[in-house]
Amino acid sequence: MATFSDSIRARSDEHLVALLTHRPDLASPSPATLLSLAARATSRASLQRATNALDAAHLEVLESVTVLESLGEHITADRVVAAITGTAHDDDAAAVRAILTTLDEMALVWSPDGTALRPAPGVDEVQDAYPGGLGPIGRTQDAVPDPDLLKDAPPGARSILSALTWGPPIGRIPTVAGAPAAAPTRWLVQNGFVKQADAQHVVLPRRVAMALRGGRTHQRLSRAPSEAAAGPSQRAPETVAAESVRAAQEAVRLLAELISTWQVAPPSVLKSGGLGVRDLRRLAARLEVNDRTAALVTELALVAGLVVDDGDDPASYSPTLDADDWLAADVPSRWAALVTAWFATARAPWLVGSRDERGALRNALEPELHRAWVPRLRGEVLDVLAEAPLTPLSPDDVLAVLRWRTPRSVPPIDAVAALLGEAEMLGVTGAGALAPGGAVLADVPRQTVPDDGVVVRLTTCLTELLPEAVDEILLQGDLTGVVPGRPSPALEALLADSADVESRGAAITVRFTPTSVTRSLDAGRTGEEFLAELALHSRTPVPQPLEYLVRDAARRHGQVRLGVASSYVRVEDPTLLAGLIDDQRLRPLGLFRIAPTVLAATAPIGQLLAALRERGMAPAMEGPDGQIVLADRRTPRVRVPARRSRRPGSGPGARPGVRLPDRSAVARTGRDDRAARLATLVAALRRDTPAAGAQPRVDEGSASDGPSDDPGTGRARGAGEYRHRDSVRGSALPGTTEPVVALGMLREAAADGREVWLDMTGPVGEHQRRRVRPLRVDAGRLRAVDVARESELTVAVHRIISVELVPVET
């Protein structure tokens, strides 16, 4: 009799490559033999992973095969088609046959003789409690009641059966004796249509349900949700593009504003990690956004490598060196850097403000916001949007498609809604539909880092969509100005230094105030230079009120002056300072006199200390109270190096510091070489594994009752296979000591009704050998029937030493 392992070993190389392609976990780590591969394919973890990736239609076909086998039917492709589609031969029938082919490639369904079908061992263990809405199988000898009995059934009995027929098969027994459903429920139980599961529930047996369904396991084959029914009418391409461009520019502006804010006053890092609530709300007020958007902006800055925990004491979030490179790039390049960082990150910003399992508040930028499944879900959401171009989809619409695609791993609606919101904020979508830039991301393979080619395409995409930049401003007498479009880089830089934005839209309205003009003077412009720059960008002369404002601010600017001194030198005797300022060797220290006995320096205190000691002096450091203290060589950091693993890529014109690590070559090489690597693995398995039905060499002089590492025993290399000589029959029987292979053999034996010899360790450590018929392997335990004692036993799998198949009697 052919077994599941035989079917795996009998597969062609192309068929094995297809199996490993569908189920890559089987090839990692590489199995030693095809027998090990077959055992791994029946493990609960691998089967769970494979079925979780199936869509609703594939799951229904697999459920149908499992149900039909549990009923003892001879299963063929025609029988499965009839069980799902009935007698109709239409597109559903062709779809069922195609799905059966795919399930066979995935080794979830196999054929012992080339025509009959069977589910792989262990598939029933990972099925739902009621596959296809059907109840338990019950005892084999249970007879199906004659349907003609329903003619004499009391009123309500047919309604109860109708409600239970297509599932769920569990019903509640009325608790009130005189309830309308009490009498028909008792009649159904007495006549065998339903079974009483407990004191409060009845269950419809599987055989009865199949009879009532006319031999059908499902009413119909599920279809993917219709795109036409998923959302309202399509948006115009111009509308989608315009909305996405507006959002992209706003996202870039918010990140630039965050860098500008934090480079002046970096927020502190909490002791537990992350950004404090007050700092987040302060940033939200500065950006004029809500707390949730502010949290997303901070997370984008972190994953893009624009800010980082500087590791100082006390630590703070400071802009990195890459932030300067990012600010120097054009808008499309900056946007591409943000989008690629967002696409690859596993951060979940929408969790900010919620509470964890311990009731603690989750803060922005804290390490615990990582969720490994976020990149995969983000790709799936973009996939759904890509299949409905220009159609705005709500979170419920997207979730309906994802629920059909992976009904056993449905994501939370909050995560789907949050990812759609993030895509809208970044300009990946526009007006609810996928934007051109989002279509570029949708083509990127799932859970991979976008390469430089993707970055270039994103940059080019936004460059083509952005409106032409304008280099003029309409100055008005009320100290306001209007930029009729997207400002040029030069005009944007000028207004960022000298004006406050009042409104944004198709045009930008700014206002000049004494504070904003002072910012321009602080940037190094004089009043006359500032007025000259404004005149270059204005079609009309600078209004007189604005000119007065600028000149007044310039007159007062610098009347009170501040300076920076990193360290100072103080002495009691002024003669000790003689010659220090004029010493050419000390010029890099930036020494200047502020009192006869005090010199200030721009150099850090540690550098000043070392230089003076090299000159032959013996300085000591003092505190604010004049007492000598130990030197503190720490210096403030304005910029810190970015962590290379977090830096996003950017397009042309961006500097190298803003670019992603070049992992694209590795990713492309992996994709290109995957088929070749799988083919090489299959060839290696062929060399190390005997063909189906072949007998490995056995040393005739060996009579060991256990496994042996001696090559002469015929043990297959690396697999733990060996031949055990039966003391009665004197024949070589297949067995194994490899745990994974042993579990696979036990699952096969349970599925085929075969008996095995079980070597195991007893309760007190003694060796036991028993002949058993496995019933089920689940949760780390084997449930089997001891053939000699005719009793059932349960064995923990870690106590099993070896497993051998008992030959089938001929």
Secondary structure, DSSP 8 states (H G I E B T S, - for coil): ---HHHHHHTS-HHHHHHHHHH-GGGGSS--SSHHHHHHHHTSHHHHHHHHHT--HHHHHHHHHHHHHHHTT----HHHHHHHHHTT--SHHHHHHHHHHHHHHHTTSEE-SSSSS-EE-TTGGGGS-SSGGG------TT-----GGGGGG--TTHHHHHHHHHTS--EEE--SSTT-TTHHHHHHHHHTTSSEE-SSSEEE--HHHHHHHTTS-S-SS------HHHHSSS---HHHHHHHHHHHHHHHHHHHHHHHHHHHHS--BB-TTSSB-HHHHHHHHHHHTS-HHHHHHHHHHHHHTTSEEE---SS-BEEEBHHHHHHHHS-HHHHHHHHHHHHHH--B-GGGTTSB-TTS-B--TT-GGGB-TTHHHHHHHHHHHHHTSTT----HHHHHHHHHHH-TTS---HHHHHHHHHHHHHHTSEETTEE-HHHHHHHTS-TT----HHHHHHHHHHHHHHS--EE--BEE-TTSEEEE-SEE-HHHHHHHHHH-EEEE-SSSEEEE--HHHHHHHHHTT--HHHHHHHHHHHBSS---HHHHHHHHHHHHHTTSS-----SEEEE-SSGGGGTTTTT-GGGGGG--EEEETTEEEESS-HHHHHHHHHHTT-----B-TTS-B---------S-B---GGG-----TT--GGGS----HHHHHHHHHHHHHHHHHHHHHHHHHS--TT------TT---SS----GGGT--TTTTEEEEE-TTT--EEEEE--HHHHHHHHHHHHHHT--EEEEEE-TTS-EEEEEEEEEEEETTEEEEEETTTTEEEEEEGGGEEEEEE-----
